[in-house]
Amino acid sequence: MKQNYHRCPHVLADGHLTEDDFHHWLTGLPPRMRQAMTAAGFAAANSSWAFRRHALERRDLGYTAFMQQQLSAEDWDFLQQQDVEPA
């Protein structure tokens, strides 16, 4: 079955985070945070929302895709019913 990664960003973010994503993310962090995350390593960064969002944005999947990934289906449906623009 072919995956549609645009409709399922969680598959991309959870299954395809790369060392390249990690090193690219590290370059944009403040020095002390970069030092801490470098020491923690790639595996530890995989659970970081900031890192996962960075990987999505590198693939042109912005805030909406990130939030859809993070929320349960029920919460996502609720959010879609609200008349609120994302920040």
C-alpha positions as CSV (number, residue, x, y, z in Angstrom):
1,M,0.0,0.0,0.0
2,K,1.4,3.4,-1.0
3,Q,1.6,5.9,1.9
4,N,0.4,9.4,1.3
5,Y,2.8,11.3,3.6
6,H,1.1,14.6,3.1
7,R,-2.1,13.2,4.6
8,C,-0.2,11.1,7.3
9,P,2.6,13.4,8.5
10,H,3.0,11.3,11.7
11,V,4.3,8.4,9.5
12,L,7.0,10.7,8.1
13,A,8.0,12.2,11.4
14,D,7.9,9.1,13.5
15,G,9.3,6.7,10.9
16,H,11.7,8.7,8.9
17,L,13.6,11.1,11.2
18,T,17.2,11.1,10.0
19,E,20.6,11.9,11.4
20,D,20.8,14.6,8.7
21,D,17.6,16.1,10.1
22,F,19.2,16.0,13.6
23,H,22.4,17.7,12.5
24,H,20.4,20.3,10.6
25,W,18.2,21.0,13.6
26,L,21.3,21.3,15.9
27,T,22.8,24.1,13.8
28,G,19.7,26.3,14.5
29,L,19.7,25.8,18.3
30,P,21.2,28.2,20.8
31,P,24.7,27.1,21.9
32,R,23.8,25.7,25.4
33,M,20.7,23.8,24.0
34,R,22.8,22.5,21.1
35,Q,25.4,21.2,23.5
36,A,22.8,19.5,25.6
37,M,21.0,17.9,22.6
38,T,24.3,16.8,21.1
39,A,25.2,15.1,24.4
40,A,21.7,13.5,24.5
41,G,22.0,12.2,21.0
42,F,19.8,11.5,18.0
43,A,17.7,8.8,19.7
44,A,16.8,11.1,22.6
45,A,15.9,13.9,20.2
46,N,13.3,11.6,18.4
47,S,10.9,12.3,21.3
48,S,11.4,16.1,21.0
49,W,8.4,18.0,19.6
50,A,10.7,20.7,18.5
51,F,12.9,18.3,16.5
52,R,9.9,16.5,15.0
53,R,8.4,19.8,14.0
54,H,11.7,20.9,12.4
55,A,11.7,17.7,10.4
56,L,8.2,18.3,9.2
57,E,9.0,21.9,8.2
58,R,12.1,20.8,6.3
59,R,9.6,18.7,4.2
60,D,7.3,21.7,3.8
61,L,4.7,20.4,6.2
62,G,4.0,23.3,8.5
63,Y,2.2,24.0,11.8
64,T,-1.1,22.4,10.7
65,A,0.5,19.1,9.8
66,F,2.5,19.2,13.0
67,M,-0.6,19.8,15.2
68,Q,-2.5,17.0,13.3
69,Q,0.4,14.7,14.1
70,Q,0.4,15.6,17.8
71,L,-3.3,15.5,18.5
72,S,-5.6,12.5,18.8
73,A,-8.1,12.2,16.0
74,E,-10.9,13.3,18.3
75,D,-9.0,16.4,19.4
76,W,-8.0,17.2,15.8
77,D,-11.7,17.1,14.8
78,F,-12.6,19.4,17.6
79,L,-9.9,21.9,16.7
80,Q,-11.1,21.9,13.1
81,Q,-14.6,22.8,14.3
82,Q,-13.2,25.9,16.0
83,D,-13.1,29.2,14.2
84,V,-9.6,29.9,15.2
85,E,-6.6,30.7,12.9
86,P,-3.4,28.9,13.9
87,A,-0.6,31.1,15.2
